[in-house]
Structure formats: C-alpha cells, structure tokens
C-alpha cells in the first residue's frame, strides 16, 4: 500500500481539501484525526476533533479497529492527514505501516489567503471539518 501524508498546521484547511486531493491522487482511504474514511463513509475509529486536549487527540489516533479495517479493505493508496511529519510517522508506526512514500503540504494546494480563511474559521468560529458528507456524520456526532 502506498502511503501519502497530507501535512499542515492545525486549522489550515487540510480536511476541507482532503476529498479533492484524494480523488486527484486515486486515494481509496483517508485517516483523519482518528477516523478511517472509505467510500465517503466513516468505517472505523473515533474523531480526535471531539477531544479537549492535544494529548488525548494523539492517543485517540492510535487504534486497533482502524488497522483491522485497513487489512479488510486492502487499499492501494492511503492518505494520512496530520499536523506534522512527526505526527504522521507516529500514526504509521502505531498502525504497523511503512512511513509515507510522499508528502503533500497544505501550502502546495492552498494559497496563503485560503489558509488564513481556514484558520479564522477554526480559531474564531470554532468550525471543524471531517471529509465525509454531512449525512454520514450524524450517527457519529450527535449534537455537532
């Protein structure tokens, strides 16, 4: 399986751009904040976006259910979204995967103005994005 890392600071718009980037790169599965997404559905894990601290979020990103689902799906390409190279490497190690074959940086796919807009939405408006259709989120995020 080829592993692609999509890296950028917190709140820079990675999750917002993930589906388009996945389509452009023929990525079959995405791991974002502790959840595994396949065919626009959450198939395993729990989102770290609900956690109150960064430490809890990192712990939540280390999961067995996700690994077993990856084995069942057996994708050719997997995208892991992370805030740093180190975070992506920790996730790959925890899942028993190879380190990423390549890295895509948010700055490679978004303008400084788009990143600034995403950071405003996260920091000032408290908005979080998960790269799945809204209807898919309802069973997982009651009250969100």
C-alpha positions, 0 to 999 in steps of 0.5 A: 500500500502506498502511503501519502501524508497530507501535512499542515498546521492545525486549522489550515484547511487540510480536511476541507481539501482532503476529498479533492486531493484524494480523488486527484491522487486515486486515494481509496482511504483517508485517516483523519484525526482518528477516523478511517474514511472509505467510500465517503463513509466513516468505517472505523475509529473515533474523531480526535476533533471531539477531544479537549486536549492535544494529548488525548487527540494523539492517543485517540489516533492510535487504534486497533479497529482502524488497522483491522479495517485497513487489512479488510479493505486492502487499499492501494493508496492511503492518505494520512492527514496530520499536523506534522511529519512527526505526527504522521510517522507516529500514526504509521508506526502505531498502525504497523505501516511503512512511513509515507512514500510522499508528502503533500503540504497544505501550502502546495494546494492552498494559497496563503489567503485560503489558509488564513480563511481556514484558520479564522474559521477554526480559531474564531468560529470554532468550525471543524471539518471531517471529509465525509458528507454531512449525512454520514456524520450524524450517527457519529456526532450527535449534537455537532 
